[in-house]
């Protein structure tokens, strides 16, 4: 019974909302983690701990009710603390980062800040050269930025302090309520030089390259966020554009040199990550100030043509399309992507977009008439959704996707 109920369907409405998987499925997953943690040692064990904490965070993100979140939070925090007590993990910045993020998600902002500060104090003075330190500072700054209601006074915010300290290559000092303008100027110069150094580097061995691209993504994220808070959105977008162009050029150059696609493997992941940071920042900026929709729409359509299986990008795309009253542009785009891509995500998101539209139409038609259902049924959208399902299940990947068949059955019912 544990197996057949593990594949719970997030896309469908479930009567009783539960955190994570159902009881047997959850027990099965926990057993797997426990067994593996006894087998693994050293680096593998640390990596397993990271995966386990990521899974716990995923469950906290799923929790809708405060009571359930609190109960889930207690278990997850206990687990995180036990991981950090292990001698191998005491200096593992990735684990500290996840623990701080967990505290933040549980609403313990002050505790989370203490964890972030402790981790940064013990992380050493490698500054922009350390990928883990950049990644930790980036998450800390991103969470702090989300608390801002506008960009006024952002130059002296905690986020700017964290991003400024990262460039100083000295011991970290917790935020005291102000950031000196001279430090901001120095930090901008440091970021500029660091980014130029990374972008002018020639390709190195594959393993170093993966590390370098990880580092480049974190560096670009920190620099762009710093520019956004100290200058504005256009300065941040410029950084993303520069980095993307350089990564594209490096990727295509490697292709020409090797005559095959092997060399480009680590670049698309970096390019994809930079694109995701770019679109997320545009979405956030639109939330706190007036900004046109077009730059975000263009960035998303370009990115999705290149990465048709990226779910985060599709979610953002659907989110902005809901605000538009004309469905034809989105439909044409879905149609072009599903034709050229082999992955199943475009189909699933095309179906989801139409189902959301159908729900909205029915809601409007049924307004203020109580239980009386609409006299003119919306058959156009229904037929369109059925046609999408039919095409999706005929594609090679769709035929073998249980989720797609379940969604189809669910819709027909």
C-alpha positions as a printed NumPy array, in Angstrom:
array([[  0.   ,   0.   ,   0.   ],
       [  2.964,   2.322,   0.488],
       [  3.874,   2.253,  -3.172],
       [  0.638,   2.906,  -4.998],
       [ -0.188,   5.876,  -2.8  ],
       [  3.226,   7.541,  -3.06 ],
       [  2.45 ,   9.108,  -6.43 ],
       [  0.022,  11.625,  -5.023],
       [ -1.267,  14.1  ,  -7.55 ],
       [ -0.406,  17.699,  -6.779],
       [ -2.316,  18.883,  -9.809],
       [ -5.631,  17.497,  -8.551],
       [ -7.846,  18.769,  -5.799],
       [ -7.494,  16.613,  -2.718],
       [-10.14 ,  16.602,  -0.014],
       [ -7.927,  16.451,   3.063],
       [ -4.692,  18.311,   2.567],
       [ -1.72 ,  16.542,   4.1  ],
       [  1.922,  17.455,   4.355],
       [  4.238,  15.371,   2.236],
       [  3.049,  11.946,   1.169],
       [  0.39 ,   9.783,   2.788],
       [  1.244,   7.775,   5.903],
       [  2.693,   4.638,   4.244],
       [  4.527,   6.623,   1.59 ],
       [  6.042,   8.941,   4.202],
       [  7.188,   5.958,   6.325],
       [  8.775,   4.386,   3.26 ],
       [ 10.725,   7.558,   2.417],
       [ 11.895,   8.044,   6.028],
       [ 13.034,   4.38 ,   6.159],
       [ 15.079,   4.843,   2.982],
       [ 16.813,   7.895,   4.478],
       [ 17.523,   6.092,   7.782],
       [ 18.956,   2.995,   6.087],
       [ 21.158,   5.038,   3.748],
       [ 22.488,   7.232,   6.552],
       [ 23.858,   4.09 ,   8.259],
       [ 25.55 ,   2.902,   5.054],
       [ 27.121,   6.152,   3.849],
       [ 30.176,   7.86 ,   5.304],
       [ 32.062,  11.114,   4.77 ],
       [ 31.066,  13.268,   1.788],
       [ 28.222,  10.96 ,   0.714],
       [ 26.68 ,  11.129,   4.181],
       [ 26.813,  14.949,   4.118],
       [ 25.184,  14.989,   0.684],
       [ 22.452,  12.672,   1.947],
       [ 21.861,  15.03 ,   4.893],
       [ 21.451,  17.905,   2.412],
       [ 18.905,  15.916,   0.357],
       [ 17.023,  14.931,   3.519],
       [ 16.806,  18.547,   4.729],
       [ 15.681,  19.703,   1.269],
       [ 12.858,  17.163,   1.458],
       [ 11.866,  18.442,   4.919],
       [ 11.847,  22.029,   3.585],
       [  9.649,  20.894,   0.678],
       [  7.125,  19.567,   3.211],
       [  7.169,  22.852,   5.142],
       [  6.527,  24.751,   1.899],
       [  3.508,  22.482,   1.293],
       [  1.914,  23.137,   4.683],
       [ -1.134,  25.375,   4.419],
       [ -2.267,  25.348,   8.065],
       [ -0.185,  26.959,  10.81 ],
       [ -0.805,  24.133,  13.274],
       [  0.478,  21.493,  10.859],
       [  3.433,  23.676,   9.895],
       [  4.387,  24.031,  13.563],
       [  4.291,  20.271,  14.133],
       [  6.236,  19.592,  10.938],
       [  8.697,  22.357,  11.844],
       [  9.53 ,  20.795,  15.22 ],
       [ 10.488,  17.479,  13.574],
       [ 12.481,  19.151,  10.788],
       [ 14.409,  21.431,  13.185],
       [ 15.347,  18.512,  15.432],
       [ 16.673,  16.65 ,  12.406],
       [ 18.66 ,  19.68 ,  11.174],
       [ 20.245,  20.236,  14.593],
       [ 21.269,  16.569,  14.795],
       [ 22.933,  16.843,  11.387],
       [ 24.899,  19.928,  12.41 ],
       [ 26.117,  18.235,  15.611],
       [ 28.001,  15.634,  13.576],
       [ 31.747,  16.516,  13.426],
       [ 31.837,  16.208,   9.606],
       [ 29.017,  18.715,   9.159],
       [ 29.992,  21.489,  11.553],
       [ 31.598,  23.564,   8.817],
       [ 29.237,  22.478,   6.026],
       [ 27.819,  25.792,   4.775],
       [ 25.187,  24.067,   2.615],
       [ 23.643,  22.485,   5.732],
       [ 23.813,  25.74 ,   7.694],
       [ 22.109,  27.473,   4.778],
       [ 19.244,  24.939,   4.715],
       [ 18.814,  25.137,   8.489],
       [ 18.61 ,  28.957,   8.361],
       [ 16.117,  28.735,   5.477],
       [ 14.011,  26.262,   7.46 ],
       [ 13.845,  28.665,  10.425],
       [ 12.825,  31.47 ,   8.053],
       [ 10.027,  29.379,   6.514],
       [  8.71 ,  28.555,   9.982],
       [  8.36 ,  32.279,  10.639],
       [ 11.302,  32.515,  13.079],
       [ 12.955,  35.433,  11.283],
       [ 15.215,  36.49 ,  14.173],
       [ 16.393,  32.926,  14.834],
       [ 17.048,  32.489,  11.138],
       [ 19.154,  35.675,  11.066],
       [ 21.201,  34.395,  14.019],
       [ 21.869,  31.127,  12.161],
       [ 22.866,  33.002,   8.986],
       [ 25.135,  35.349,  10.984],
       [ 26.748,  32.439,  12.851],
       [ 27.388,  30.592,   9.592],
       [ 28.882,  33.692,   7.95 ],
       [ 31.094,  34.39 ,  11.001],
       [ 32.525,  30.873,  10.944],
       [ 32.784,  30.635,   7.138],
       [ 36.216,  32.201,   6.852],
       [ 37.363,  35.097,   4.7  ],
       [ 37.386,  33.644,   1.173],
       [ 34.747,  36.188,   0.121],
       [ 33.769,  36.128,  -3.547],
       [ 36.13 ,  33.228,  -4.26 ],
       [ 34.039,  30.776,  -2.213],
       [ 30.994,  29.403,  -4.06 ],
       [ 29.34 ,  28.23 ,  -0.822],
       [ 29.83 ,  31.585,   0.889],
       [ 28.345,  33.405,  -2.126],
       [ 25.409,  30.998,  -2.189],
       [ 24.765,  31.5  ,   1.562],
       [ 24.971,  35.304,   1.286],
       [ 22.723,  35.295,  -1.788],
       [ 19.939,  33.362,  -0.048],
       [ 20.214,  35.554,   3.075],
       [ 19.999,  38.726,   0.959],
       [ 17.111,  37.365,  -1.162],
       [ 15.047,  36.533,   1.935],
       [ 15.725,  39.976,   3.397],
       [ 14.764,  41.674,   0.131],
       [ 11.407,  39.882,   0.152],
       [ 10.571,  41.71 ,   3.373],
       [ 11.021,  45.104,   1.679],
       [  7.829,  46.899,   0.732],
       [  9.544,  49.368,  -1.604],
       [ 13.062,  50.264,  -2.74 ],
       [ 13.169,  53.431,  -0.64 ],
       [ 15.93 ,  53.13 ,   1.939],
       [ 17.04 ,  49.786,   0.485],
       [ 20.651,  51.048,   0.261],
       [ 21.003,  50.807,   4.042],
       [ 19.098,  47.521,   4.39 ],
       [ 20.41 ,  44.297,   5.916],
       [ 20.549,  42.723,   2.436],
       [ 23.006,  45.379,   1.202],
       [ 25.088,  44.901,   4.373],
       [ 25.372,  41.137,   3.708],
       [ 26.268,  41.626,   0.032],
       [ 28.797,  44.363,   0.906],
       [ 30.517,  42.295,   3.617],
       [ 30.9  ,  39.422,   1.136],
       [ 33.307,  41.521,  -0.971],
       [ 35.537,  42.651,   1.921],
       [ 37.439,  39.356,   2.393],
       [ 37.517,  39.984,   6.136],
       [ 35.656,  38.512,   9.127],
       [ 31.875,  38.978,   8.948],
       [ 30.3  ,  41.538,  11.301],
       [ 26.526,  41.292,  11.956],
       [ 24.276,  44.144,  10.746],
       [ 24.166,  47.169,  13.045],
       [ 21.501,  49.222,  11.26 ],
       [ 23.528,  51.146,   8.687],
       [ 25.725,  50.692,   5.613],
       [ 28.41 ,  53.274,   4.795],
       [ 28.251,  54.747,   1.256],
       [ 32.018,  54.306,   0.863],
       [ 31.649,  50.547,   1.523],
       [ 28.924,  50.36 ,  -1.127],
       [ 31.227,  51.961,  -3.7  ],
       [ 34.108,  49.625,  -2.804],
       [ 31.802,  46.61 ,  -3.006],
       [ 30.558,  47.63 ,  -6.464],
       [ 34.148,  47.824,  -7.735],
       [ 34.966,  44.436,  -6.191],
       [ 31.917,  42.798,  -7.824],
       [ 32.743,  44.369, -11.18 ],
       [ 36.329,  43.05 , -11.117],
       [ 35.299,  39.591,  -9.885],
       [ 32.682,  39.236, -12.63 ],
       [ 35.091,  40.411, -15.339],
       [ 37.68 ,  37.88 , -14.107],
       [ 35.17 ,  35.045, -14.302],
       [ 33.804,  36.037, -17.696],
       [ 37.278,  36.399, -19.22 ],
       [ 38.453,  32.994, -17.957],
       [ 39.178,  30.451, -20.658],
       [ 37.71 ,  26.976, -20.33 ],
       [ 39.432,  24.697, -17.847],
       [ 39.054,  20.986, -17.05 ],
       [ 35.449,  19.747, -16.809],
       [ 35.397,  19.311, -13.04 ],
       [ 36.786,  22.786, -12.39 ],
       [ 34.359,  24.073, -14.948],
       [ 31.328,  22.794, -13.03 ],
       [ 32.658,  24.464,  -9.863],
       [ 33.354,  27.654, -11.807],
       [ 29.904,  27.808, -13.359],
       [ 28.272,  27.282,  -9.941],
       [ 30.392,  30.09 ,  -8.599],
       [ 29.581,  32.306, -11.576],
       [ 25.817,  31.859, -11.029],
       [ 26.106,  32.823,  -7.345],
       [ 28.373,  35.757,  -8.156],
       [ 26.003,  37.068, -10.844],
       [ 23.071,  36.649,  -8.455],
       [ 24.816,  38.598,  -5.663],
       [ 26.07 ,  41.365,  -7.966],
       [ 22.704,  41.821,  -9.716],
       [ 20.821,  41.934,  -6.402],
       [ 23.374,  44.429,  -5.056],
       [ 22.916,  46.648,  -8.138],
       [ 19.132,  46.332,  -7.838],
       [ 19.137,  47.54 ,  -4.227],
       [ 21.706,  50.315,  -4.687],
       [ 20.895,  51.615,  -8.209],
       [ 17.73 ,  50.037,  -9.596],
       [ 16.19 ,  47.333, -11.779],
       [ 17.863,  48.38 , -15.054],
       [ 21.347,  48.025, -13.562],
       [ 20.47 ,  44.516, -12.339],
       [ 19.042,  43.45 , -15.704],
       [ 22.233,  44.667, -17.397],
       [ 24.33 ,  42.266, -15.259],
       [ 22.074,  39.325, -16.167],
       [ 22.229,  40.244, -19.864],
       [ 26.056,  40.452, -19.844],
       [ 26.421,  37.118, -18.047],
       [ 23.894,  35.355, -20.306],
       [ 25.551,  36.61 , -23.491],
       [ 28.961,  35.471, -22.285],
       [ 27.672,  32.032, -21.245],
       [ 25.916,  31.583, -24.601],
       [ 29.064,  32.55 , -26.466],
       [ 31.214,  30.176, -24.349],
       [ 28.759,  27.357, -24.885],
       [ 28.619,  27.703, -28.682],
       [ 32.405,  28.151, -28.886],
       [ 32.996,  24.911, -26.993],
       [ 30.589,  23.182, -29.35 ],
       [ 32.601,  24.322, -32.348],
       [ 35.897,  23.273, -30.757],
       [ 34.806,  19.783, -29.764],
       [ 32.448,  19.224, -32.658],
       [ 29.873,  17.787, -30.274],
       [ 27.642,  18.736, -27.374],
       [ 29.647,  17.286, -24.485],
       [ 31.407,  20.535, -23.627],
       [ 28.24 ,  22.541, -23.312],
       [ 26.793,  20.369, -20.53 ],
       [ 27.672,  22.567, -17.573],
       [ 26.923,  25.82 , -19.413],
       [ 23.206,  25.355, -20.026],
       [ 22.731,  24.649, -16.323],
       [ 24.512,  27.916, -15.469],
       [ 22.627,  29.804, -18.179],
       [ 19.335,  28.321, -16.973],
       [ 20.089,  29.291, -13.371],
       [ 20.995,  32.866, -14.39 ],
       [ 17.764,  33.108, -16.42 ],
       [ 15.752,  31.915, -13.435],
       [ 17.347,  34.55 , -11.173],
       [ 16.623,  37.194, -13.818],
       [ 12.913,  36.316, -14.216],
       [ 12.383,  35.965, -10.439],
       [ 13.839,  39.426,  -9.848],
       [ 11.581,  40.945, -12.532],
       [  8.551,  39.258, -10.95 ],
       [  9.479,  40.58 ,  -7.51 ],
       [ 10.059,  44.092,  -8.855],
       [  6.626,  44.092, -10.503],
       [  5.107,  43.149,  -7.159],
       [  6.562,  46.111,  -5.253],
       [  6.526,  48.818,  -7.944],
       [  5.028,  49.797, -11.292],
       [  6.897,  48.142, -14.157],
       [  5.82 ,  46.978, -17.642],
       [  4.999,  43.302, -18.149],
       [  6.716,  42.988, -21.512],
       [ 10.371,  42.553, -20.369],
       [  9.323,  39.658, -18.125],
       [  7.162,  38.053, -20.812],
       [  9.968,  38.289, -23.372],
       [ 12.563,  36.891, -20.945],
       [ 10.27 ,  33.952, -20.087],
       [  9.358,  33.085, -23.684],
       [ 13.026,  33.162, -24.731],
       [ 14.024,  31.013, -21.758],
       [ 11.223,  28.473, -22.283],
       [ 12.125,  27.967, -25.935],
       [ 15.575,  26.993, -24.699],
       [ 14.539,  25.089, -21.541],
       [ 11.088,  23.627, -22.239],
       [ 11.253,  21.296, -19.231],
       [ 11.927,  23.943, -16.554],
       [  8.897,  23.876, -14.277],
       [  9.702,  27.083, -12.373],
       [  9.808,  29.063, -15.612],
       [  6.486,  27.55 , -16.756],
       [  4.865,  28.433, -13.426],
       [  5.98 ,  32.042, -13.804],
       [  4.724,  32.09 , -17.394],
       [  1.269,  30.802, -16.429],
       [  1.162,  33.254, -13.535],
       [  1.687,  36.279, -15.795],
       [ -0.637,  34.943, -18.514],
       [ -3.495,  34.771, -16.015],
       [ -3.407,  38.559, -15.847],
       [ -3.924,  38.821, -19.6  ],
       [ -7.465,  38.612, -21.026],
       [ -6.302,  37.414, -24.423],
       [ -5.423,  33.73 , -24.479],
       [ -4.406,  33.565, -28.15 ],
       [ -0.77 ,  34.689, -27.643],
       [ -0.164,  32.102, -24.913],
       [ -1.882,  29.388, -26.972],
       [  0.288,  30.093, -29.997],
       [  3.372,  29.963, -27.783],
       [  2.358,  26.646, -26.154],
       [  1.622,  25.262, -29.6  ],
       [  5.071,  26.181, -30.963],
       [  6.891,  24.768, -27.909],
       [  4.963,  21.479, -27.808],
       [  5.755,  20.936, -31.482],
       [  9.49 ,  21.405, -31.127],
       [ 10.151,  19.969, -27.634],
       [ 10.192,  16.317, -26.619],
       [  9.597,  16.958, -22.931],
       [  6.159,  16.574, -21.396],
       [  6.152,  19.737, -19.272],
       [  4.861,  22.044, -22.039],
       [  1.822,  19.764, -22.51 ],
       [  1.095,  19.543, -18.786],
       [  1.349,  23.302, -18.319],
       [ -0.7  ,  24.028, -21.467],
       [ -3.455,  21.829, -20.026],
       [ -3.171,  23.465, -16.616],
       [ -3.412,  26.955, -18.142],
       [ -6.624,  26.042, -20.008],
       [ -8.117,  24.393, -16.918],
       [ -7.465,  27.561, -14.898],
       [ -9.11 ,  29.61 , -17.638],
       [-12.128,  27.273, -17.615],
       [-12.434,  27.557, -13.836],
       [-12.31 ,  31.351, -14.06 ],
       [-14.953,  31.466, -16.816],
       [-17.311,  29.219, -14.855],
       [-16.805,  31.272, -11.721],
       [-17.785,  34.467, -13.56 ],
       [-20.801,  32.834, -15.212],
       [-22.094,  31.42 , -11.94 ],
       [-21.682,  34.582,  -9.9  ],
       [-24.624,  35.694,  -7.716],
       [-27.007,  32.934,  -8.787],
       [-26.422,  30.522,  -5.921],
       [-26.672,  26.91 ,  -6.997],
       [-28.113,  27.578, -10.456],
       [-25.448,  26.499, -12.931],
       [-24.765,  28.499, -16.051],
       [-27.311,  28.   , -18.804],
       [-24.732,  28.281, -21.591],
       [-22.089,  25.583, -20.95 ],
       [-18.519,  26.546, -21.856],
       [-17.949,  23.817, -24.437],
       [-15.175,  25.596, -26.349],
       [-12.653,  25.33 , -23.517],
       [-13.721,  21.777, -22.668],
       [-13.145,  20.648, -26.251],
       [ -9.798,  22.439, -26.34 ],
       [ -8.645,  20.724, -23.109],
       [ -9.76 ,  17.287, -24.411],
       [ -7.859,  17.935, -27.651],
       [ -4.735,  18.876, -25.673],
       [ -5.005,  15.685, -23.604],
       [ -5.461,  13.616, -26.774],
       [ -2.367,  15.088, -28.399],
       [ -0.337,  14.807, -25.182],
       [ -1.076,  11.102, -24.63 ],
       [ -0.144,  10.394, -28.247],
       [  3.345,  11.838, -27.767],
       [  6.083,   9.347, -26.941],
       [  6.619,  10.55 , -23.355],
       [  2.919,  11.181, -22.736],
       [  1.908,   7.59 , -23.472],
       [  3.993,   6.411, -20.522],
       [  3.09 ,   9.156, -18.047],
       [  0.669,   7.931, -15.316],
       [  0.068,  11.49 , -14.092],
       [ -1.146,  12.608, -17.514],
       [ -3.569,   9.665, -17.819],
       [ -4.906,  10.301, -14.31 ],
       [ -5.412,  13.993, -15.067],
       [ -7.249,  13.035, -18.27 ],
       [ -9.532,  10.563, -16.443],
       [-10.113,  13.084, -13.668],
       [-11.101,  15.774, -16.18 ],
       [-13.449,  13.471, -18.106],
       [-15.217,  12.476, -14.876]])
